[in-house]
Amino acid sequence: MERVREGSPERAARITEMAAVFSLEHQIHRAMEEANVSSNELAARLGADKAVVSRDLSGGLSRAKFQRIVRVADALDYDVVPLMLPRDTHKRKQRLAKVFAELGGEQPPKTGRTIKRQP
């Protein structure tokens, strides 16, 4: 990853931007916006101090225990889907396509295997 960043500043900026989109804090902010939930309301739903929620939303979740993340998602009526991905780009794309299909999205590119969808 570092070689890619060093070789192309534009690509490095795009990678950094994409990583931010997938950050827990960004995803929670987006969920809060969609649900029209303020940080005060989220704190109330969690039974937590407003300062704790503010810290969480400002990067504190990067060190949070998984249970804490699940509680925040639950308070926003979301599920958390832990996902391990291979570092190899081709394998990563294949795995993401498969997971997306399994979660009810579009079918992944044909790989010679058939994925049965649940009704």
Secondary structure as the mmCIF struct_conf table of DSSP 4:
data_model
#
loop_
_struct_conf.conf_type_id
_struct_conf.id
_struct_conf.beg_label_comp_id
_struct_conf.beg_label_asym_id
_struct_conf.beg_label_seq_id
_struct_conf.end_label_comp_id
_struct_conf.end_label_asym_id
_struct_conf.end_label_seq_id
HELX_RH_AL_P HELX_RH_AL_P1 GLU A 2 GLY A 7
HELX_RH_AL_P HELX_RH_AL_P2 PRO A 9 VAL A 21
TURN_TY1_P TURN_TY1_P1 PHE A 22 PHE A 22
BEND BEND1 SER A 23 SER A 23
HELX_RH_AL_P HELX_RH_AL_P3 LEU A 24 ALA A 35
TURN_TY1_P TURN_TY1_P2 ASN A 36 ASN A 36
HELX_RH_AL_P HELX_RH_AL_P4 SER A 39 LEU A 46
TURN_TY1_P TURN_TY1_P3 GLY A 47 GLY A 47
HELX_RH_AL_P HELX_RH_AL_P5 LYS A 50 LEU A 57
TURN_TY1_P TURN_TY1_P4 SER A 58 GLY A 59
HELX_RH_3T_P HELX_RH_3T_P1 GLY A 60 ARG A 63
HELX_RH_AL_P HELX_RH_AL_P6 PHE A 66 ALA A 75
TURN_TY1_P TURN_TY1_P5 LEU A 76 ASP A 77
BEND BEND2 ARG A 87 ASP A 88
HELX_RH_AL_P HELX_RH_AL_P7 THR A 89 GLU A 102
TURN_TY1_P TURN_TY1_P6 LEU A 103 GLY A 104
BEND BEND3 GLY A 105 GLY A 105
HELX_LH_PP_P HELX_LH_PP_P1 GLU A 106 LYS A 110
BEND BEND4 GLY A 112 GLY A 112
HELX_LH_PP_P HELX_LH_PP_P2 LYS A 116 GLN A 118
#
